[in-house]
Amino acid sequence: MCTAAAFRSKDFYFGRTLDYEFSYGDQVVILPRSYPLHYLEQETQTRHYAMIGMACVMEDTPLFYDAVNEKGLAIAGLNFVGNACYHPHAPGKENIAQFELIPWLLSQCASVAEARKRLECMNILDTPFRPGLPAAQLHWLIADREGSLTVESVAEGLMIYENPVGVLTNNPPFPMQMQNLANYRHLSPDPVEATFGPGLSLPQYSRGMGALGLPGDLSSQSRFVRVAFTKLNSRCGESEEESVSQFFHILGSVDQQRGCCHLGEGKYEITLYTSCCNTDRGIYYYTTYDNHRIIGVDMHREDLEGGSLIRYAPVTKERIPIQNAPKGDGV
Ligand SMILES: C[C@H](CCC(=O)NCCS(=O)(=O)O)[C@H]1CC[C@H]2[C@@H]3CC[C@@H]4C[C@H](O)CC[C@]4(C)[C@H]3C[C@H](O)[C@]12C
């Protein structure tokens, strides 16, 4: 399971949780403007927008899970198992392999509007990156500060949906997620009137009762509702620290703790990492399951004119300062 969200305060923020039982070897990767991008069926791009994101690098190719380009366009790929369907070569279309979608769009589109134009003539190929590594079954959240799209390649073709909520989880297909959201239209962050029935006085015995019924489990449909409610009602100050902190709280509403989602054979799905990119400043912040300290990687501190990948291994160990240690222990 995974959850992605777009969030605007003064700047625009985009990030995701990646929930799984093992890591593919995730790294924060900065791809500079002259790093050549090769495609199965498209011309090699030798000059393009720079991007930063989480990826695993295979054969010098960054396979991005989520990334943001220097223009502030952001994309995250999330599992869409059983519904994702890719297709063979389609004549007259721009044929792009599933693992090429993020670099293809981020290298040349500055906005969601531009990405939509490319998507409208696109076909997602079923060719795997290499034999033995089957194409991940994904769908995508694509966002900039003006709005979001959900993109789903299904048996009928490539579906592009306006996403008015700016969040995405996993199954079912996006129209069904939105239909399900309507079941919660009565939820509110405010105290609500007792409308249960005439002649009965039911007390408001607790704060937060306006959102009673918000689903608390880890299923993708429930996480969609919970993160949508949290995001849409979110309030925060405009500073970078307050915004980033708030963003991690939004995704914290769907955090997965080891033990609550058993996959059998002693394996558990957990939130391996949570990311939050300030798309205006090109700073990629993240936490990992065992590192709660927010770490940032700033793409503009690197040579974006360079021709090689810049990679950072995520911090995966907790560092807990003791406040009353001699010299404050760095608190
Ligand atoms: C496992 C993750 C989704 C987590 C998730 O949602 N887990 C819940 C399952 S459930 O939905 O609840 O059932 C997904 C998200 C992005 C994926 C990579 C995308 C690039 C590349 C594409 C290639 O084709 C295959 C290898 C590749 C490295 C991919 C590996 C893996 O597939 C990644 C990490």
The ligand as an SDF file (V2000), in Angstrom:
LIG
                    3D

 34 37  0  0  0  0  0  0  0  0999 V2000
    6.4000   -1.7680   -4.1820 C   0  0  0  0  0  0  0  0  0  0  0  0
    6.0340   -0.3240   -4.4910 C   0  0  0  0  0  0  0  0  0  0  0  0
    4.5610   -0.1210   -4.2070 C   0  0  0  0  0  0  0  0  0  0  0  0
    4.2530   -0.3240   -2.7550 C   0  0  0  0  0  0  0  0  0  0  0  0
    2.8420   -0.7240   -2.5450 C   0  0  0  0  0  0  0  0  0  0  0  0
    1.9370   -0.0860   -2.9880 O   0  0  0  0  0  0  0  0  0  0  0  0
    2.6850   -1.8660   -1.8130 N   0  0  0  0  0  0  0  0  0  0  0  0
    1.3930   -2.3830   -1.3590 C   0  0  0  0  0  0  0  0  0  0  0  0
    0.8630   -3.5580   -2.1370 C   0  0  0  0  0  0  0  0  0  0  0  0
   -0.8700   -3.4180   -2.3780 S   0  0  0  0  0  0  0  0  0  0  0  0
   -1.2050   -2.4120   -3.3720 O   0  0  0  0  0  0  0  0  0  0  0  0
   -1.4870   -3.0990   -1.0730 O   0  0  0  0  0  0  0  0  0  0  0  0
   -1.2920   -4.7530   -2.8420 O   0  0  0  0  0  0  0  0  0  0  0  0
    6.3100    0.0760   -5.9420 C   0  0  0  0  0  0  0  0  0  0  0  0
    6.0900    1.5940   -6.1550 C   0  0  0  0  0  0  0  0  0  0  0  0
    7.0680    2.0300   -7.2590 C   0  0  0  0  0  0  0  0  0  0  0  0
    7.6460    0.7100   -7.7660 C   0  0  0  0  0  0  0  0  0  0  0  0
    8.9830    0.7310   -8.5590 C   0  0  0  0  0  0  0  0  0  0  0  0
    8.8390    1.6510   -9.7810 C   0  0  0  0  0  0  0  0  0  0  0  0
   10.1110    1.6310  -10.6560 C   0  0  0  0  0  0  0  0  0  0  0  0
   10.4360    0.1890  -11.1210 C   0  0  0  0  0  0  0  0  0  0  0  0
    9.4110   -0.2820  -12.1220 C   0  0  0  0  0  0  0  0  0  0  0  0
    9.7260   -1.6710  -12.6510 C   0  0  0  0  0  0  0  0  0  0  0  0
    8.7020   -2.0740  -13.4970 O   0  0  0  0  0  0  0  0  0  0  0  0
    9.8120   -2.6610  -11.4890 C   0  0  0  0  0  0  0  0  0  0  0  0
   10.8210   -2.2180  -10.4550 C   0  0  0  0  0  0  0  0  0  0  0  0
   10.5700   -0.7830   -9.9210 C   0  0  0  0  0  0  0  0  0  0  0  0
   11.8310   -0.3960   -9.1170 C   0  0  0  0  0  0  0  0  0  0  0  0
    9.2940   -0.7040   -9.0270 C   0  0  0  0  0  0  0  0  0  0  0  0
    9.4050   -1.6100   -7.7790 C   0  0  0  0  0  0  0  0  0  0  0  0
    8.1040   -1.5830   -6.9190 C   0  0  0  0  0  0  0  0  0  0  0  0
    7.0500   -2.1680   -7.6330 O   0  0  0  0  0  0  0  0  0  0  0  0
    7.7180   -0.1310   -6.5070 C   0  0  0  0  0  0  0  0  0  0  0  0
    8.7970    0.3530   -5.5140 C   0  0  0  0  0  0  0  0  0  0  0  0
  1  2  1  0
  2  3  1  0
  2 14  1  0
  3  4  1  0
  4  5  1  0
  5  6  2  0
  5  7  1  0
  7  8  1  0
  8  9  1  0
  9 10  1  0
 10 11  2  0
 10 12  2  0
 10 13  1  0
 14 15  1  0
 14 33  1  0
 15 16  1  0
 16 17  1  0
 17 18  1  0
 17 33  1  0
 18 19  1  0
 18 29  1  0
 19 20  1  0
 20 21  1  0
 21 22  1  0
 21 27  1  0
 22 23  1  0
 23 24  1  0
 23 25  1  0
 25 26  1  0
 26 27  1  0
 27 28  1  0
 27 29  1  0
 29 30  1  0
 30 31  1  0
 31 32  1  0
 31 33  1  0
 33 34  1  0
M  END
$$$$
